[in-house]
């Protein structure tokens, strides 16, 4: 993890958005706000929305997005696509989070074989299609090594 710093495209106007140096995965929500997994003295390890050039920060996904993951917004910023690292049973859980309701929608439960855990793990790294109706994840769950899987999420997001 590292300190989250913003800057102008030319490198000027550096601003330490996370002065505590505990930020991990992050994504811009809009030109002024960043969603990030971080540690903050207000609530500990959580996902936060940071406002650039401000000390305004708020928790998002309280009790629902409870562990660090690879987060991104679907087009329109109404949904957050996220995942988990393998849990105690070695299962990864890509999911959608509806911002307006705070509800989590599971997409898959993907067992990660032991040889794909630890330093040489296979994270799911969920990413969406341009129309936001499909998701691709990486997973070795079917014993064929690292593979890509296409998930249709249109029935959830429409």
Order of alpha helices (4+ residues) and beta strands (2+ residues): beta-beta-beta-beta-beta-beta-beta-beta-beta-beta-beta-beta-beta-beta-beta-alpha
